[in-house]
Amino acid sequence: MAGTSLSTELIGAAAAVLTTLCWLPQALKVLRSRETRDLSLVAYLAFAAGVGLWLVYGLLIGSLPVILANAVTFVLLLGILSLKLRYG
């Protein structure tokens, strides 16, 4: 991104990796256990919508850390949501 320093991009990339990877344990737990009863469908739908908007924003401004982090997070959330809908 023009005008952004390397250190700023590295901070953004680190934040993107951390906030994206935090969803991996939840997704793996749901995949293994098939237990989704305690997950709030409304909360996950709202969060997925927000992440989807962040993804669009990242695409519009051309920020690779924002795009990658939100694309991966969106995929993980869609997986969790699909299991929530399937297993209740």
HTML snippet that shows the backbone in 3Dmol.js (N, CA, C, O; Angstrom):
<script src="https://3Dmol.org/build/3Dmol-min.js"></script>
<div id="view" style="width:600px;height:400px;position:relative"></div>
<script>
const pdb = `
ATOM      1  N   MET A   1       0.837  -1.167   0.000  1.00  0.00           N
ATOM      2  CA  MET A   1       0.000   0.000   0.000  1.00  0.00           C
ATOM      3  C   MET A   1       0.889   1.240   0.000  1.00  0.00           C
ATOM      4  O   MET A   1       1.812   1.324   0.810  1.00  0.00           O
ATOM      5  N   ALA A   2       0.646   2.173  -0.858  1.00  0.00           N
ATOM      6  CA  ALA A   2       1.468   3.374  -0.978  1.00  0.00           C
ATOM      7  C   ALA A   2       1.431   4.176   0.321  1.00  0.00           C
ATOM      8  O   ALA A   2       0.377   4.360   0.929  1.00  0.00           O
ATOM      9  N   GLY A   3       2.612   4.649   0.730  1.00  0.00           N
ATOM     10  CA  GLY A   3       2.678   5.498   1.908  1.00  0.00           C
ATOM     11  C   GLY A   3       2.688   4.750   3.235  1.00  0.00           C
ATOM     12  O   GLY A   3       2.706   5.381   4.291  1.00  0.00           O
ATOM     13  N   THR A   4       2.678   3.425   3.206  1.00  0.00           N
ATOM     14  CA  THR A   4       2.689   2.642   4.437  1.00  0.00           C
ATOM     15  C   THR A   4       4.084   2.078   4.641  1.00  0.00           C
ATOM     16  O   THR A   4       4.659   1.479   3.732  1.00  0.00           O
ATOM     17  N   SER A   5       4.624   2.269   5.830  1.00  0.00           N
ATOM     18  CA  SER A   5       5.975   1.799   6.102  1.00  0.00           C
ATOM     19  C   SER A   5       5.990   0.283   6.288  1.00  0.00           C
ATOM     20  O   SER A   5       4.967  -0.336   6.577  1.00  0.00           O
ATOM     21  N   LEU A   6       7.169  -0.291   6.115  1.00  0.00           N
ATOM     22  CA  LEU A   6       7.326  -1.733   6.277  1.00  0.00           C
ATOM     23  C   LEU A   6       6.955  -2.163   7.691  1.00  0.00           C
ATOM     24  O   LEU A   6       6.320  -3.203   7.870  1.00  0.00           O
ATOM     25  N   SER A   7       7.340  -1.381   8.700  1.00  0.00           N
ATOM     26  CA  SER A   7       7.004  -1.750  10.079  1.00  0.00           C
ATOM     27  C   SER A   7       5.494  -1.733  10.300  1.00  0.00           C
ATOM     28  O   SER A   7       4.971  -2.577  11.028  1.00  0.00           O
ATOM     29  N   THR A   8       4.795  -0.799   9.692  1.00  0.00           N
ATOM     30  CA  THR A   8       3.332  -0.747   9.801  1.00  0.00           C
ATOM     31  C   THR A   8       2.708  -1.975   9.152  1.00  0.00           C
ATOM     32  O   THR A   8       1.789  -2.574   9.712  1.00  0.00           O
ATOM     33  N   GLU A   9       3.200  -2.353   7.975  1.00  0.00           N
ATOM     34  CA  GLU A   9       2.692  -3.547   7.290  1.00  0.00           C
ATOM     35  C   GLU A   9       2.979  -4.811   8.098  1.00  0.00           C
ATOM     36  O   GLU A   9       2.150  -5.719   8.144  1.00  0.00           O
ATOM     37  N   LEU A  10       4.159  -4.875   8.739  1.00  0.00           N
ATOM     38  CA  LEU A  10       4.492  -6.041   9.566  1.00  0.00           C
ATOM     39  C   LEU A  10       3.588  -6.138  10.786  1.00  0.00           C
ATOM     40  O   LEU A  10       3.191  -7.236  11.176  1.00  0.00           O
ATOM     41  N   ILE A  11       3.262  -5.011  11.387  1.00  0.00           N
ATOM     42  CA  ILE A  11       2.327  -5.006  12.517  1.00  0.00           C
ATOM     43  C   ILE A  11       0.958  -5.492  12.051  1.00  0.00           C
ATOM     44  O   ILE A  11       0.319  -6.301  12.723  1.00  0.00           O
ATOM     45  N   GLY A  12       0.517  -5.002  10.914  1.00  0.00           N
ATOM     46  CA  GLY A  12      -0.763  -5.446  10.352  1.00  0.00           C
ATOM     47  C   GLY A  12      -0.751  -6.932  10.029  1.00  0.00           C
ATOM     48  O   GLY A  12      -1.730  -7.635  10.280  1.00  0.00           O
ATOM     49  N   ALA A  13       0.352  -7.408   9.475  1.00  0.00           N
ATOM     50  CA  ALA A  13       0.460  -8.827   9.145  1.00  0.00           C
ATOM     51  C   ALA A  13       0.448  -9.687  10.411  1.00  0.00           C
ATOM     52  O   ALA A  13      -0.202 -10.731  10.447  1.00  0.00           O
ATOM     53  N   ALA A  14       1.165  -9.250  11.442  1.00  0.00           N
ATOM     54  CA  ALA A  14       1.183 -10.002  12.709  1.00  0.00           C
ATOM     55  C   ALA A  14      -0.208 -10.040  13.324  1.00  0.00           C
ATOM     56  O   ALA A  14      -0.655 -11.091  13.783  1.00  0.00           O
ATOM     57  N   ALA A  15      -0.888  -8.914  13.337  1.00  0.00           N
ATOM     58  CA  ALA A  15      -2.247  -8.867  13.876  1.00  0.00           C
ATOM     59  C   ALA A  15      -3.162  -9.788  13.062  1.00  0.00           C
ATOM     60  O   ALA A  15      -3.992 -10.499  13.629  1.00  0.00           O
ATOM     61  N   ALA A  16      -3.011  -9.774  11.759  1.00  0.00           N
ATOM     62  CA  ALA A  16      -3.834 -10.615  10.891  1.00  0.00           C
ATOM     63  C   ALA A  16      -3.614 -12.099  11.176  1.00  0.00           C
ATOM     64  O   ALA A  16      -4.571 -12.869  11.254  1.00  0.00           O
ATOM     65  N   VAL A  17      -2.369 -12.493  11.328  1.00  0.00           N
ATOM     66  CA  VAL A  17      -2.061 -13.900  11.610  1.00  0.00           C
ATOM     67  C   VAL A  17      -2.654 -14.313  12.951  1.00  0.00           C
ATOM     68  O   VAL A  17      -3.288 -15.364  13.050  1.00  0.00           O
ATOM     69  N   LEU A  18      -2.456 -13.507  13.975  1.00  0.00           N
ATOM     70  CA  LEU A  18      -2.946 -13.859  15.314  1.00  0.00           C
ATOM     71  C   LEU A  18      -4.464 -13.932  15.369  1.00  0.00           C
ATOM     72  O   LEU A  18      -5.015 -14.888  15.915  1.00  0.00           O
ATOM     73  N   THR A  19      -5.144 -12.946  14.817  1.00  0.00           N
ATOM     74  CA  THR A  19      -6.602 -12.941  14.898  1.00  0.00           C
ATOM     75  C   THR A  19      -7.230 -13.996  13.993  1.00  0.00           C
ATOM     76  O   THR A  19      -8.351 -14.438  14.247  1.00  0.00           O
ATOM     77  N   THR A  20      -6.529 -14.401  12.951  1.00  0.00           N
ATOM     78  CA  THR A  20      -7.035 -15.462  12.079  1.00  0.00           C
ATOM     79  C   THR A  20      -6.819 -16.825  12.707  1.00  0.00           C
ATOM     80  O   THR A  20      -7.727 -17.656  12.723  1.00  0.00           O
ATOM     81  N   LEU A  21      -5.620 -17.058  13.225  1.00  0.00           N
ATOM     82  CA  LEU A  21      -5.313 -18.361  13.810  1.00  0.00           C
ATOM     83  C   LEU A  21      -6.112 -18.651  15.072  1.00  0.00           C
ATOM     84  O   LEU A  21      -6.267 -19.812  15.449  1.00  0.00           O
ATOM     85  N   CYS A  22      -6.620 -17.618  15.728  1.00  0.00           N
ATOM     86  CA  CYS A  22      -7.394 -17.864  16.940  1.00  0.00           C
ATOM     87  C   CYS A  22      -8.668 -18.654  16.640  1.00  0.00           C
ATOM     88  O   CYS A  22      -9.217 -19.282  17.546  1.00  0.00           O
ATOM     89  N   TRP A  23      -9.154 -18.643  15.397  1.00  0.00           N
ATOM     90  CA  TRP A  23     -10.371 -19.380  15.031  1.00  0.00           C
ATOM     91  C   TRP A  23     -10.088 -20.831  14.694  1.00  0.00           C
ATOM     92  O   TRP A  23     -11.003 -21.653  14.686  1.00  0.00           O
ATOM     93  N   LEU A  24      -8.838 -21.156  14.416  1.00  0.00           N
ATOM     94  CA  LEU A  24      -8.498 -22.528  14.040  1.00  0.00           C
ATOM     95  C   LEU A  24      -8.819 -23.545  15.135  1.00  0.00           C
ATOM     96  O   LEU A  24      -9.408 -24.580  14.823  1.00  0.00           O
ATOM     97  N   PRO A  25      -8.464 -23.307  16.406  1.00  0.00           N
ATOM     98  CA  PRO A  25      -8.823 -24.282  17.444  1.00  0.00           C
ATOM     99  C   PRO A  25     -10.336 -24.512  17.559  1.00  0.00           C
ATOM    100  O   PRO A  25     -10.779 -25.644  17.757  1.00  0.00           O
ATOM    101  N   GLN A  26     -11.127 -23.438  17.433  1.00  0.00           N
ATOM    102  CA  GLN A  26     -12.581 -23.582  17.513  1.00  0.00           C
ATOM    103  C   GLN A  26     -13.099 -24.420  16.349  1.00  0.00           C
ATOM    104  O   GLN A  26     -13.933 -25.307  16.532  1.00  0.00           O
ATOM    105  N   ALA A  27     -12.601 -24.132  15.161  1.00  0.00           N
ATOM    106  CA  ALA A  27     -13.030 -24.886  13.984  1.00  0.00           C
ATOM    107  C   ALA A  27     -12.646 -26.359  14.113  1.00  0.00           C
ATOM    108  O   ALA A  27     -13.450 -27.235  13.794  1.00  0.00           O
ATOM    109  N   LEU A  28     -11.439 -26.638  14.573  1.00  0.00           N
ATOM    110  CA  LEU A  28     -11.001 -28.036  14.739  1.00  0.00           C
ATOM    111  C   LEU A  28     -11.816 -28.742  15.818  1.00  0.00           C
ATOM    112  O   LEU A  28     -12.177 -29.908  15.659  1.00  0.00           O
ATOM    113  N   LYS A  29     -12.107 -28.043  16.915  1.00  0.00           N
ATOM    114  CA  LYS A  29     -12.903 -28.645  17.986  1.00  0.00           C
ATOM    115  C   LYS A  29     -14.294 -29.012  17.490  1.00  0.00           C
ATOM    116  O   LYS A  29     -14.797 -30.098  17.779  1.00  0.00           O
ATOM    117  N   VAL A  30     -14.913 -28.107  16.744  1.00  0.00           N
ATOM    118  CA  VAL A  30     -16.254 -28.371  16.214  1.00  0.00           C
ATOM    119  C   VAL A  30     -16.207 -29.519  15.208  1.00  0.00           C
ATOM    120  O   VAL A  30     -17.098 -30.369  15.192  1.00  0.00           O
ATOM    121  N   LEU A  31     -15.172 -29.545  14.370  1.00  0.00           N
ATOM    122  CA  LEU A  31     -15.044 -30.642  13.404  1.00  0.00           C
ATOM    123  C   LEU A  31     -14.902 -31.998  14.090  1.00  0.00           C
ATOM    124  O   LEU A  31     -15.510 -32.987  13.678  1.00  0.00           O
ATOM    125  N   ARG A  32     -14.090 -32.023  15.141  1.00  0.00           N
ATOM    126  CA  ARG A  32     -13.862 -33.290  15.855  1.00  0.00           C
ATOM    127  C   ARG A  32     -15.079 -33.739  16.665  1.00  0.00           C
ATOM    128  O   ARG A  32     -15.453 -34.912  16.637  1.00  0.00           O
ATOM    129  N   SER A  33     -15.688 -32.810  17.378  1.00  0.00           N
ATOM    130  CA  SER A  33     -16.744 -33.176  18.326  1.00  0.00           C
ATOM    131  C   SER A  33     -18.144 -33.155  17.712  1.00  0.00           C
ATOM    132  O   SER A  33     -19.054 -33.811  18.217  1.00  0.00           O
ATOM    133  N   ARG A  34     -18.314 -32.408  16.632  1.00  0.00           N
ATOM    134  CA  ARG A  34     -19.640 -32.211  16.026  1.00  0.00           C
ATOM    135  C   ARG A  34     -20.612 -31.575  17.023  1.00  0.00           C
ATOM    136  O   ARG A  34     -21.828 -31.674  16.858  1.00  0.00           O
ATOM    137  N   GLU A  35     -20.072 -30.923  18.056  1.00  0.00           N
ATOM    138  CA  GLU A  35     -20.885 -30.305  19.106  1.00  0.00           C
ATOM    139  C   GLU A  35     -20.931 -28.795  18.882  1.00  0.00           C
ATOM    140  O   GLU A  35     -19.912 -28.113  18.986  1.00  0.00           O
ATOM    141  N   THR A  36     -22.111 -28.285  18.578  1.00  0.00           N
ATOM    142  CA  THR A  36     -22.262 -26.856  18.305  1.00  0.00           C
ATOM    143  C   THR A  36     -23.387 -26.217  19.114  1.00  0.00           C
ATOM    144  O   THR A  36     -23.708 -25.045  18.922  1.00  0.00           O
ATOM    145  N   ARG A  37     -23.976 -26.982  20.006  1.00  0.00           N
ATOM    146  CA  ARG A  37     -25.136 -26.509  20.767  1.00  0.00           C
ATOM    147  C   ARG A  37     -24.853 -25.202  21.513  1.00  0.00           C
ATOM    148  O   ARG A  37     -25.727 -24.339  21.595  1.00  0.00           O
ATOM    149  N   ASP A  38     -23.655 -25.051  22.053  1.00  0.00           N
ATOM    150  CA  ASP A  38     -23.337 -23.866  22.852  1.00  0.00           C
ATOM    151  C   ASP A  38     -22.878 -22.666  22.029  1.00  0.00           C
ATOM    152  O   ASP A  38     -22.579 -21.613  22.594  1.00  0.00           O
ATOM    153  N   LEU A  39     -22.817 -22.806  20.713  1.00  0.00           N
ATOM    154  CA  LEU A  39     -22.410 -21.696  19.862  1.00  0.00           C
ATOM    155  C   LEU A  39     -23.635 -20.890  19.457  1.00  0.00           C
ATOM    156  O   LEU A  39     -24.661 -21.453  19.074  1.00  0.00           O
ATOM    157  N   SER A  40     -23.525 -19.596  19.542  1.00  0.00           N
ATOM    158  CA  SER A  40     -24.630 -18.710  19.175  1.00  0.00           C
ATOM    159  C   SER A  40     -24.663 -18.514  17.667  1.00  0.00           C
ATOM    160  O   SER A  40     -23.725 -17.963  17.090  1.00  0.00           O
ATOM    161  N   LEU A  41     -25.733 -18.961  17.028  1.00  0.00           N
ATOM    162  CA  LEU A  41     -25.878 -18.804  15.592  1.00  0.00           C
ATOM    163  C   LEU A  41     -25.907 -17.327  15.211  1.00  0.00           C
ATOM    164  O   LEU A  41     -25.256 -16.922  14.247  1.00  0.00           O
ATOM    165  N   VAL A  42     -26.652 -16.528  15.955  1.00  0.00           N
ATOM    166  CA  VAL A  42     -26.760 -15.096  15.655  1.00  0.00           C
ATOM    167  C   VAL A  42     -25.390 -14.419  15.759  1.00  0.00           C
ATOM    168  O   VAL A  42     -25.026 -13.618  14.898  1.00  0.00           O
ATOM    169  N   ALA A  43     -24.645 -14.736  16.794  1.00  0.00           N
ATOM    170  CA  ALA A  43     -23.325 -14.130  16.971  1.00  0.00           C
ATOM    171  C   ALA A  43     -22.393 -14.523  15.832  1.00  0.00           C
ATOM    172  O   ALA A  43     -21.673 -13.677  15.300  1.00  0.00           O
ATOM    173  N   TYR A  44     -22.399 -15.789  15.456  1.00  0.00           N
ATOM    174  CA  TYR A  44     -21.522 -16.240  14.370  1.00  0.00           C
ATOM    175  C   TYR A  44     -21.947 -15.662  13.027  1.00  0.00           C
ATOM    176  O   TYR A  44     -21.091 -15.345  12.201  1.00  0.00           O
ATOM    177  N   LEU A  45     -23.248 -15.515  12.790  1.00  0.00           N
ATOM    178  CA  LEU A  45     -23.715 -14.896  11.550  1.00  0.00           C
ATOM    179  C   LEU A  45     -23.296 -13.426  11.489  1.00  0.00           C
ATOM    180  O   LEU A  45     -22.836 -12.949  10.452  1.00  0.00           O
ATOM    181  N   ALA A  46     -23.458 -12.720  12.598  1.00  0.00           N
ATOM    182  CA  ALA A  46     -23.062 -11.310  12.643  1.00  0.00           C
ATOM    183  C   ALA A  46     -21.559 -11.165  12.454  1.00  0.00           C
ATOM    184  O   ALA A  46     -21.102 -10.281  11.729  1.00  0.00           O
ATOM    185  N   PHE A  47     -20.799 -12.021  13.099  1.00  0.00           N
ATOM    186  CA  PHE A  47     -19.344 -11.945  12.970  1.00  0.00           C
ATOM    187  C   PHE A  47     -18.913 -12.272  11.542  1.00  0.00           C
ATOM    188  O   PHE A  47     -18.029 -11.616  10.992  1.00  0.00           O
ATOM    189  N   ALA A  48     -19.537 -13.288  10.942  1.00  0.00           N
ATOM    190  CA  ALA A  48     -19.208 -13.643   9.558  1.00  0.00           C
ATOM    191  C   ALA A  48     -19.535 -12.482   8.614  1.00  0.00           C
ATOM    192  O   ALA A  48     -18.782 -12.216   7.677  1.00  0.00           O
ATOM    193  N   ALA A  49     -20.646 -11.796   8.853  1.00  0.00           N
ATOM    194  CA  ALA A  49     -20.994 -10.639   8.030  1.00  0.00           C
ATOM    195  C   ALA A  49     -19.943  -9.536   8.188  1.00  0.00           C
ATOM    196  O   ALA A  49     -19.535  -8.913   7.208  1.00  0.00           O
ATOM    197  N   GLY A  50     -19.516  -9.304   9.416  1.00  0.00           N
ATOM    198  CA  GLY A  50     -18.480  -8.301   9.659  1.00  0.00           C
ATOM    199  C   GLY A  50     -17.170  -8.667   8.995  1.00  0.00           C
ATOM    200  O   GLY A  50     -16.523  -7.815   8.387  1.00  0.00           O
ATOM    201  N   VAL A  51     -16.772  -9.919   9.104  1.00  0.00           N
ATOM    202  CA  VAL A  51     -15.536 -10.378   8.470  1.00  0.00           C
ATOM    203  C   VAL A  51     -15.653 -10.267   6.953  1.00  0.00           C
ATOM    204  O   VAL A  51     -14.695  -9.894   6.277  1.00  0.00           O
ATOM    205  N   GLY A  52     -16.822 -10.591   6.424  1.00  0.00           N
ATOM    206  CA  GLY A  52     -17.042 -10.442   4.987  1.00  0.00           C
ATOM    207  C   GLY A  52     -16.881  -8.990   4.545  1.00  0.00           C
ATOM    208  O   GLY A  52     -16.301  -8.715   3.494  1.00  0.00           O
ATOM    209  N   LEU A  53     -17.394  -8.068   5.348  1.00  0.00           N
ATOM    210  CA  LEU A  53     -17.238  -6.647   5.030  1.00  0.00           C
ATOM    211  C   LEU A  53     -15.777  -6.204   5.137  1.00  0.00           C
ATOM    212  O   LEU A  53     -15.307  -5.409   4.323  1.00  0.00           O
ATOM    213  N   TRP A  54     -15.061  -6.716   6.137  1.00  0.00           N
ATOM    214  CA  TRP A  54     -13.626  -6.417   6.231  1.00  0.00           C
ATOM    215  C   TRP A  54     -12.888  -6.934   5.007  1.00  0.00           C
ATOM    216  O   TRP A  54     -11.965  -6.285   4.514  1.00  0.00           O
ATOM    217  N   LEU A  55     -13.291  -8.096   4.517  1.00  0.00           N
ATOM    218  CA  LEU A  55     -12.675  -8.658   3.318  1.00  0.00           C
ATOM    219  C   LEU A  55     -12.911  -7.736   2.120  1.00  0.00           C
ATOM    220  O   LEU A  55     -11.980  -7.444   1.370  1.00  0.00           O
ATOM    221  N   VAL A  56     -14.128  -7.285   1.942  1.00  0.00           N
ATOM    222  CA  VAL A  56     -14.443  -6.353   0.856  1.00  0.00           C
ATOM    223  C   VAL A  56     -13.623  -5.073   1.019  1.00  0.00           C
ATOM    224  O   VAL A  56     -13.060  -4.568   0.048  1.00  0.00           O
ATOM    225  N   TYR A  57     -13.556  -4.554   2.231  1.00  0.00           N
ATOM    226  CA  TYR A  57     -12.764  -3.361   2.505  1.00  0.00           C
ATOM    227  C   TYR A  57     -11.303  -3.583   2.113  1.00  0.00           C
ATOM    228  O   TYR A  57     -10.699  -2.741   1.448  1.00  0.00           O
ATOM    229  N   GLY A  58     -10.738  -4.719   2.530  1.00  0.00           N
ATOM    230  CA  GLY A  58      -9.355  -5.040   2.182  1.00  0.00           C
ATOM    231  C   GLY A  58      -9.140  -5.081   0.681  1.00  0.00           C
ATOM    232  O   GLY A  58      -8.124  -4.602   0.178  1.00  0.00           O
ATOM    233  N   LEU A  59     -10.103  -5.655  -0.035  1.00  0.00           N
ATOM    234  CA  LEU A  59     -10.007  -5.690  -1.491  1.00  0.00           C
ATOM    235  C   LEU A  59     -10.059  -4.281  -2.080  1.00  0.00           C
ATOM    236  O   LEU A  59      -9.316  -3.965  -3.009  1.00  0.00           O
ATOM    237  N   LEU A  60     -10.930  -3.445  -1.542  1.00  0.00           N
ATOM    238  CA  LEU A  60     -11.065  -2.081  -2.054  1.00  0.00           C
ATOM    239  C   LEU A  60      -9.819  -1.226  -1.824  1.00  0.00           C
ATOM    240  O   LEU A  60      -9.462  -0.403  -2.667  1.00  0.00           O
ATOM    241  N   ILE A  61      -9.158  -1.423  -0.680  1.00  0.00           N
ATOM    242  CA  ILE A  61      -7.957  -0.617  -0.403  1.00  0.00           C
ATOM    243  C   ILE A  61      -6.675  -1.327  -0.829  1.00  0.00           C
ATOM    244  O   ILE A  61      -5.596  -0.734  -0.787  1.00  0.00           O
ATOM    245  N   GLY A  62      -6.783  -2.584  -1.237  1.00  0.00           N
ATOM    246  CA  GLY A  62      -5.621  -3.324  -1.714  1.00  0.00           C
ATOM    247  C   GLY A  62      -4.639  -3.714  -0.631  1.00  0.00           C
ATOM    248  O   GLY A  62      -3.433  -3.749  -0.874  1.00  0.00           O
ATOM    249  N   SER A  63      -5.136  -4.008   0.570  1.00  0.00           N
ATOM    250  CA  SER A  63      -4.260  -4.390   1.683  1.00  0.00           C
ATOM    251  C   SER A  63      -4.192  -5.906   1.810  1.00  0.00           C
ATOM    252  O   SER A  63      -5.153  -6.548   2.237  1.00  0.00           O
ATOM    253  N   LEU A  64      -3.046  -6.472   1.436  1.00  0.00           N
ATOM    254  CA  LEU A  64      -2.892  -7.923   1.460  1.00  0.00           C
ATOM    255  C   LEU A  64      -3.115  -8.527   2.847  1.00  0.00           C
ATOM    256  O   LEU A  64      -3.789  -9.552   2.943  1.00  0.00           O
ATOM    257  N   PRO A  65      -2.576  -7.937   3.942  1.00  0.00           N
ATOM    258  CA  PRO A  65      -2.842  -8.524   5.258  1.00  0.00           C
ATOM    259  C   PRO A  65      -4.334  -8.558   5.593  1.00  0.00           C
ATOM    260  O   PRO A  65      -4.818  -9.547   6.143  1.00  0.00           O
ATOM    261  N   VAL A  66      -5.058  -7.502   5.271  1.00  0.00           N
ATOM    262  CA  VAL A  66      -6.494  -7.452   5.555  1.00  0.00           C
ATOM    263  C   VAL A  66      -7.236  -8.474   4.693  1.00  0.00           C
ATOM    264  O   VAL A  66      -8.144  -9.154   5.173  1.00  0.00           O
ATOM    265  N   ILE A  67      -6.851  -8.579   3.434  1.00  0.00           N
ATOM    266  CA  ILE A  67      -7.499  -9.524   2.524  1.00  0.00           C
ATOM    267  C   ILE A  67      -7.274 -10.957   2.979  1.00  0.00           C
ATOM    268  O   ILE A  67      -8.229 -11.718   3.133  1.00  0.00           O
ATOM    269  N   LEU A  68      -6.023 -11.328   3.196  1.00  0.00           N
ATOM    270  CA  LEU A  68      -5.705 -12.716   3.556  1.00  0.00           C
ATOM    271  C   LEU A  68      -6.300 -13.120   4.895  1.00  0.00           C
ATOM    272  O   LEU A  68      -6.885 -14.196   5.025  1.00  0.00           O
ATOM    273  N   ALA A  69      -6.148 -12.253   5.889  1.00  0.00           N
ATOM    274  CA  ALA A  69      -6.657 -12.580   7.228  1.00  0.00           C
ATOM    275  C   ALA A  69      -8.162 -12.787   7.193  1.00  0.00           C
ATOM    276  O   ALA A  69      -8.672 -13.753   7.762  1.00  0.00           O
ATOM    277  N   ASN A  70      -8.859 -11.905   6.542  1.00  0.00           N
ATOM    278  CA  ASN A  70     -10.315 -12.001   6.535  1.00  0.00           C
ATOM    279  C   ASN A  70     -10.817 -13.098   5.620  1.00  0.00           C
ATOM    280  O   ASN A  70     -11.871 -13.676   5.886  1.00  0.00           O
ATOM    281  N   ALA A  71     -10.099 -13.403   4.553  1.00  0.00           N
ATOM    282  CA  ALA A  71     -10.495 -14.514   3.690  1.00  0.00           C
ATOM    283  C   ALA A  71     -10.378 -15.838   4.448  1.00  0.00           C
ATOM    284  O   ALA A  71     -11.288 -16.666   4.399  1.00  0.00           O
ATOM    285  N   VAL A  72      -9.263 -16.036   5.144  1.00  0.00           N
ATOM    286  CA  VAL A  72      -9.078 -17.275   5.906  1.00  0.00           C
ATOM    287  C   VAL A  72     -10.077 -17.348   7.057  1.00  0.00           C
ATOM    288  O   VAL A  72     -10.691 -18.391   7.281  1.00  0.00           O
ATOM    289  N   THR A  73     -10.241 -16.247   7.786  1.00  0.00           N
ATOM    290  CA  THR A  73     -11.199 -16.228   8.891  1.00  0.00           C
ATOM    291  C   THR A  73     -12.608 -16.506   8.387  1.00  0.00           C
ATOM    292  O   THR A  73     -13.360 -17.241   9.027  1.00  0.00           O
ATOM    293  N   PHE A  74     -12.973 -15.928   7.248  1.00  0.00           N
ATOM    294  CA  PHE A  74     -14.304 -16.135   6.676  1.00  0.00           C
ATOM    295  C   PHE A  74     -14.525 -17.607   6.336  1.00  0.00           C
ATOM    296  O   PHE A  74     -15.604 -18.144   6.586  1.00  0.00           O
ATOM    297  N   VAL A  75     -13.522 -18.257   5.772  1.00  0.00           N
ATOM    298  CA  VAL A  75     -13.636 -19.684   5.449  1.00  0.00           C
ATOM    299  C   VAL A  75     -13.811 -20.505   6.725  1.00  0.00           C
ATOM    300  O   VAL A  75     -14.658 -21.398   6.776  1.00  0.00           O
ATOM    301  N   LEU A  76     -13.016 -20.209   7.758  1.00  0.00           N
ATOM    302  CA  LEU A  76     -13.154 -20.932   9.029  1.00  0.00           C
ATOM    303  C   LEU A  76     -14.539 -20.714   9.634  1.00  0.00           C
ATOM    304  O   LEU A  76     -15.165 -21.656  10.120  1.00  0.00           O
ATOM    305  N   LEU A  77     -15.010 -19.478   9.602  1.00  0.00           N
ATOM    306  CA  LEU A  77     -16.336 -19.186  10.145  1.00  0.00           C
ATOM    307  C   LEU A  77     -17.435 -19.883   9.351  1.00  0.00           C
ATOM    308  O   LEU A  77     -18.399 -20.381   9.933  1.00  0.00           O
ATOM    309  N   LEU A  78     -17.299 -19.921   8.038  1.00  0.00           N
ATOM    310  CA  LEU A  78     -18.294 -20.626   7.224  1.00  0.00           C
ATOM    311  C   LEU A  78     -18.327 -22.116   7.569  1.00  0.00           C
ATOM    312  O   LEU A  78     -19.392 -22.734   7.594  1.00  0.00           O
ATOM    313  N   GLY A  79     -17.155 -22.679   7.833  1.00  0.00           N
ATOM    314  CA  GLY A  79     -17.101 -24.080   8.249  1.00  0.00           C
ATOM    315  C   GLY A  79     -17.811 -24.300   9.576  1.00  0.00           C
ATOM    316  O   GLY A  79     -18.584 -25.246   9.728  1.00  0.00           O
ATOM    317  N   ILE A  80     -17.546 -23.426  10.528  1.00  0.00           N
ATOM    318  CA  ILE A  80     -18.202 -23.528  11.832  1.00  0.00           C
ATOM    319  C   ILE A  80     -19.711 -23.325  11.681  1.00  0.00           C
ATOM    320  O   ILE A  80     -20.499 -24.064  12.271  1.00  0.00           O
ATOM    321  N   LEU A  81     -20.112 -22.335  10.898  1.00  0.00           N
ATOM    322  CA  LEU A  81     -21.544 -22.078  10.686  1.00  0.00           C
ATOM    323  C   LEU A  81     -22.240 -23.248  10.004  1.00  0.00           C
ATOM    324  O   LEU A  81     -23.360 -23.604  10.368  1.00  0.00           O
ATOM    325  N   SER A  82     -21.584 -23.843   9.021  1.00  0.00           N
ATOM    326  CA  SER A  82     -22.216 -24.976   8.335  1.00  0.00           C
ATOM    327  C   SER A  82     -22.403 -26.152   9.284  1.00  0.00           C
ATOM    328  O   SER A  82     -23.414 -26.851   9.218  1.00  0.00           O
ATOM    329  N   LEU A  83     -21.429 -26.372  10.166  1.00  0.00           N
ATOM    330  CA  LEU A  83     -21.575 -27.444  11.160  1.00  0.00           C
ATOM    331  C   LEU A  83     -22.646 -27.077  12.200  1.00  0.00           C
ATOM    332  O   LEU A  83     -23.376 -27.951  12.668  1.00  0.00           O
ATOM    333  N   LYS A  84     -22.741 -25.803  12.559  1.00  0.00           N
ATOM    334  CA  LYS A  84     -23.774 -25.350  13.487  1.00  0.00           C
ATOM    335  C   LYS A  84     -25.154 -25.619  12.889  1.00  0.00           C
ATOM    336  O   LYS A  84     -26.047 -26.112  13.578  1.00  0.00           O
ATOM    337  N   LEU A  85     -25.326 -25.298  11.622  1.00  0.00           N
ATOM    338  CA  LEU A  85     -26.605 -25.518  10.960  1.00  0.00           C
ATOM    339  C   LEU A  85     -26.913 -27.019  10.808  1.00  0.00           C
ATOM    340  O   LEU A  85     -28.069 -27.436  10.879  1.00  0.00           O
ATOM    341  N   ARG A  86     -25.874 -27.806  10.602  1.00  0.00           N
ATOM    342  CA  ARG A  86     -26.063 -29.250  10.413  1.00  0.00           C
ATOM    343  C   ARG A  86     -26.313 -29.985  11.732  1.00  0.00           C
ATOM    344  O   ARG A  86     -27.179 -30.857  11.810  1.00  0.00           O
ATOM    345  N   TYR A  87     -25.548 -29.626  12.767  1.00  0.00           N
ATOM    346  CA  TYR A  87     -25.620 -30.366  14.029  1.00  0.00           C
ATOM    347  C   TYR A  87     -26.358 -29.621  15.132  1.00  0.00           C
ATOM    348  O   TYR A  87     -26.537 -30.155  16.226  1.00  0.00           O
ATOM    349  N   GLY A  88     -26.790 -28.388  14.854  1.00  0.00           N
ATOM    350  CA  GLY A  88     -27.599 -27.648  15.800  1.00  0.00           C
ATOM    351  C   GLY A  88     -26.902 -27.114  16.963  1.00  0.00           C
ATOM    352  O   GLY A  88     -27.521 -26.473  17.813  1.00  0.00           O
TER     353      GLY A  88
END
`;
const viewer = $3Dmol.createViewer("view");
viewer.addModel(pdb, "pdb");
viewer.setStyle({}, {cartoon: {color: "spectrum"}});
viewer.zoomTo();
viewer.render();
</script>
